Amino acid sequence: MANTLNTSSQGESATVRVPGTTANLGPGFDTLGLALRFYNHSRVTRRPGRGLTITSPIGDEARAGATALLTEAAQRYFRRTKQKPFAFDISLTGDVPIARGLGSSVTARLGCVAALNVLGGEPLDRQGLFQLVTELEGHPDNAAPAVFGGFTASTTVGTEARAVRFPVSVAARFVTLIPNFEVSTPMARQLVPLQFSKADTVHCLTRVALITAAFAAGDLQALRGCFDDRIHQPYREPLIPELSAVIRAGEKAGAIGGWLSGSGSTIICLTLEQPEAVARAMQRCLPDSTVHILRADRDGLRTK
């Protein structure tokens, strides 16, 4: 991971770029993820004093939450690397919206610790950053594609975060519909049951296996019919009532399939052809939204 250090009157600074992510991909709850060409940037500048200051143009409520999140990330980084903590300013900019199921918390946490890692001489490699951010997030499905890029299958074995990455064809288009409302991840998680029937469990296990195999083989046509979920999407749909209609519309317009991105509110359809038609069909079902036609990001975390 090449690094760039800049020196100014304020001190050393480092800038990193982190892709937005989509997780679960239907039945792959907390394990499947994919990086998108949709980025946030974090610039960390060392300064005298104590603590951290966020310089991004965000509201006071969001700033308070981000300050707590990034303070925890920085403290974990300094403890893990046994480096002496230092004060810093952090600027967060980019395109990944907050609370829309596109990995905004990962872009912030990973952006912070990766920039600190550059300033600290890179004691952590990508696996070390993945491990650290997985611990902060509580699950690896967004952390893995953000760090490594591409499509990832990931989990935690014991205390070790593990991920296997596969490249994604440039022919794939991810039609990303972002509603103009947020979904709280904690609220969405509360809606998911603690137990599932054997039939629903087997249904999702078989589809997760097929999704992973299809991406590994580069056979995206094999993904048709594989994104239907029984573990989390049906229970979260009351938060996004148009979910099923948007996915059906995208499929009818030619998409291979679609899913709720993370815990929402974003809905994504994968298509190999006519992405503009898929986008129009999806947005007709939920006009109060914006749509982006994206490719998969192949690089993951980048410093510049």
Secondary structure, DSSP 8 states (H G I E B T S, - for coil): -----EEETTEEEEEEEEEEEEE-TTT-TTTEEEEEEEEEEEEEEEESSSSEEE-SS--HHHHHHHHHHHHHHHHHHHHHHT----EEEEEEEES--TTSSS-HHHHHHHHHHHHHHHHTT--S-HHHHHHHHHHHHSSSTTHHHHHH-SEEEEEEETTEEEEEEE---TT-EEEEEEESS---HHHHHHTS-S---HHHHHHHHHHHHHHHHHHHHT-GGGGTT----SSSHHHHGGGSTTHHHHHHHHHHTT-SEEEE-TTSS-EEEEESS-HHHHHHHHHHH--SEEEEEE-B-SS-SEE-
